[in-house]
Amino acid sequence: MASRLASAPATPLSAHFHVESPKKLSYTTLFAFPSLSVPWRVNISSSRGPLLSSVNAVREELTESPSSESTDDYDSRTSSSSTSKLVLVVGATGGVGQLVVASLISRNIKARLLLRDPDKATTLFGMQDKDNLQVFKVDTRCPENLDPSLFEGVTHVICCTGTTAFPSRRWDGDNTPERVDWEGVRNLVSALPSSLKRIVLVSSVGVTKFNELPWSIMNLFGVLKYKKMGEDFVRKSGLPFTIIRPGRLTDGPYTSYDLNTLLKATAGQRRAVLIGKGDKLVGEVSRLVVAEACIQVLDMEFTQGEVYEINSIEGDGPGSDSQKWQELFKNAQPQ
Ligand SMILES: NC(=O)c1ccc[n+]([C@@H]2O[C@H](COP(=O)([O-])OP(=O)(O)OC[C@H]3O[C@@H](n4cnc5c(N)ncnc54)[C@H](OP(=O)(O)O)[C@@H]3O)[C@@H](O)[C@H]2O)c1
């Protein structure tokens, strides 16, 4: 059952606040951005933030699809469901997470981000309207960080946290798969309110067969086992959920690149989407496709309580066309 953890209330603070105490919840206000395309790395004092590149790139990726509509159509279609949502994104600085945030902003959907390092948000996402994007400092390994006030008004959650499968610098401070994919997910889910409309968890293919080759190699340090434990906790939480199991992720993360250049290099490839139910798919999937899938399922009632695996292959894709995504998810067969 989902429950609320008692701790001190989150303290909203003013713009670009530098967080000093890891235990103190903080809030960063970001301001509005103009609709321009810019290189990836810019100073946060500039109104042309990297997120803008990300937003434009996502839009470009989505609208380039032969099945996609014009940008104006895209805006009017997506705005219909935008006002009522407040989507909490956990892992928003990651490869999939940053694309999720970019896409939410381009759709005028309000987002709240839980990040270990709020400064990364200003670097990544530039200036945003505080009503549309709020940032809180949270390490999901620490239940005391997950104050109930963080979830006030939140309608949906997209969790794309993760760490490397094998020891790396990203494990520094004991940020291992056990701590992130199991304990972090458990802590987050335990703190979510029962009023939530959906939690989408990004997991992985292979979680049900981590003892079998080749998955057992990937699982040498437990990543698939702990992801499955996280999945099971979500499943048993009583919350409305959708689990997305991607294949090996391609495209990005974009934090070190000029995003537009990178996307132009990948446009036209791996945009056709394969969705199954279960854990049989072997292959790759574009992070753009995963991010779009996470957002699309929020509006599909029938995806509630389901576990999907997703790959992408060369060919035309659904872009942002909700109808095409619905067909893909509806036709997902147990593999
Ligand atoms: N790579 C693959 O081929 C592959 C395949 C299948 C599934 N997946 C899974 O798909 C998901 C998305 O992958 P990705 O490559 O886009 O992710 P990623 O780039 O590794 O990003 C992970 C995110 O999790 C955050 N995070 C890590 N530890 C945290 C903690 N203790 N508290 C709060 N946030 C924490 C990171 O924040 P910081 O910026 O603070 O580090 C980052 O935002 C992950 O769950 C991944 O395991 C990956």
The ligand as an SDF file (V2000), in Angstrom:
LIG
                    3D

 48 52  0  0  0  0  0  0  0  0999 V2000
   21.3750    2.2550  -20.6590 N   0  0  0  0  0  0  0  0  0  0  0  0
   20.6380    1.2910  -21.1750 C   0  0  0  0  0  0  0  0  0  0  0  0
   20.9510    0.7170  -22.2260 O   0  0  0  0  0  0  0  0  0  0  0  0
   19.3610    0.9150  -20.4820 C   0  0  0  0  0  0  0  0  0  0  0  0
   18.6410   -0.1730  -20.9450 C   0  0  0  0  0  0  0  0  0  0  0  0
   17.4160   -0.5040  -20.3580 C   0  0  0  0  0  0  0  0  0  0  0  0
   16.9450    0.2650  -19.3010 C   0  0  0  0  0  0  0  0  0  0  0  0
   17.6740    1.3160  -18.8500 N   0  0  0  0  0  0  0  0  0  0  0  0
   17.1050    2.1160  -17.7480 C   0  0  0  0  0  0  0  0  0  0  0  0
   16.3600    3.1660  -18.3300 O   0  0  0  0  0  0  0  0  0  0  0  0
   16.2930    4.2600  -17.3910 C   0  0  0  0  0  0  0  0  0  0  0  0
   16.7450    5.5300  -18.0770 C   0  0  0  0  0  0  0  0  0  0  0  0
   18.0770    5.3400  -18.5420 O   0  0  0  0  0  0  0  0  0  0  0  0
   19.0160    6.5980  -18.8830 P   0  0  0  0  0  0  0  0  0  0  0  0
   20.2450    6.0550  -19.5060 O   0  0  0  0  0  0  0  0  0  0  0  0
   18.2140    7.6140  -19.5830 O   0  0  0  0  0  0  0  0  0  0  0  0
   19.3160    7.0890  -17.3970 O   0  0  0  0  0  0  0  0  0  0  0  0
   20.5650    7.8950  -16.8700 P   0  0  0  0  0  0  0  0  0  0  0  0
   21.0670    8.8080  -17.9310 O   0  0  0  0  0  0  0  0  0  0  0  0
   21.5040    6.9190  -16.2530 O   0  0  0  0  0  0  0  0  0  0  0  0
   19.8950    8.8100  -15.7260 O   0  0  0  0  0  0  0  0  0  0  0  0
   19.6130    8.3190  -14.4630 C   0  0  0  0  0  0  0  0  0  0  0  0
   18.9250    9.4000  -13.6680 C   0  0  0  0  0  0  0  0  0  0  0  0
   18.7260    8.8910  -12.3430 O   0  0  0  0  0  0  0  0  0  0  0  0
   19.1360    9.8950  -11.4320 C   0  0  0  0  0  0  0  0  0  0  0  0
   19.5650    9.3100  -10.1730 N   0  0  0  0  0  0  0  0  0  0  0  0
   20.5620    8.4070   -9.9810 C   0  0  0  0  0  0  0  0  0  0  0  0
   20.6690    8.1230   -8.6810 N   0  0  0  0  0  0  0  0  0  0  0  0
   19.7290    8.8560   -8.0370 C   0  0  0  0  0  0  0  0  0  0  0  0
   19.3560    9.0030   -6.6790 C   0  0  0  0  0  0  0  0  0  0  0  0
   19.9880    8.3310   -5.7200 N   0  0  0  0  0  0  0  0  0  0  0  0
   18.3460    9.8610   -6.3720 N   0  0  0  0  0  0  0  0  0  0  0  0
   17.7170   10.5540   -7.3390 C   0  0  0  0  0  0  0  0  0  0  0  0
   18.0250   10.4630   -8.6420 N   0  0  0  0  0  0  0  0  0  0  0  0
   19.0240    9.6230   -8.9840 C   0  0  0  0  0  0  0  0  0  0  0  0
   20.3010   10.5810  -12.1210 C   0  0  0  0  0  0  0  0  0  0  0  0
   20.5160   11.7970  -11.5100 O   0  0  0  0  0  0  0  0  0  0  0  0
   21.9730   12.4520  -11.3020 P   0  0  0  0  0  0  0  0  0  0  0  0
   22.0680   13.4530  -12.4110 O   0  0  0  0  0  0  0  0  0  0  0  0
   21.9000   13.0700   -9.9590 O   0  0  0  0  0  0  0  0  0  0  0  0
   22.9860   11.3440  -11.3970 O   0  0  0  0  0  0  0  0  0  0  0  0
   19.7380   10.6860  -13.5300 C   0  0  0  0  0  0  0  0  0  0  0  0
   18.8670   11.7710  -13.6120 O   0  0  0  0  0  0  0  0  0  0  0  0
   17.1680    3.8510  -16.2110 C   0  0  0  0  0  0  0  0  0  0  0  0
   16.3760    3.2700  -15.2320 O   0  0  0  0  0  0  0  0  0  0  0  0
   18.0660    2.8010  -16.8320 C   0  0  0  0  0  0  0  0  0  0  0  0
   18.5910    1.9120  -15.8570 O   0  0  0  0  0  0  0  0  0  0  0  0
   18.8580    1.6640  -19.4210 C   0  0  0  0  0  0  0  0  0  0  0  0
  1  2  1  0
  2  3  2  0
  2  4  1  0
  4  5  1  0
  4 48  2  0
  5  6  2  0
  6  7  1  0
  7  8  2  0
  8  9  1  0
  8 48  1  0
  9 10  1  0
  9 46  1  0
 10 11  1  0
 11 12  1  0
 11 44  1  0
 12 13  1  0
 13 14  1  0
 14 15  2  0
 14 16  1  0
 14 17  1  0
 17 18  1  0
 18 19  2  0
 18 20  1  0
 18 21  1  0
 21 22  1  0
 22 23  1  0
 23 24  1  0
 23 42  1  0
 24 25  1  0
 25 26  1  0
 25 36  1  0
 26 27  1  0
 26 35  1  0
 27 28  2  0
 28 29  1  0
 29 30  1  0
 29 35  2  0
 30 31  1  0
 30 32  2  0
 32 33  1  0
 33 34  2  0
 34 35  1  0
 36 37  1  0
 36 42  1  0
 37 38  1  0
 38 39  2  0
 38 40  1  0
 38 41  1  0
 42 43  1  0
 44 45  1  0
 44 46  1  0
 46 47  1  0
M  CHG  2   8   1  16  -1
M  END
$$$$
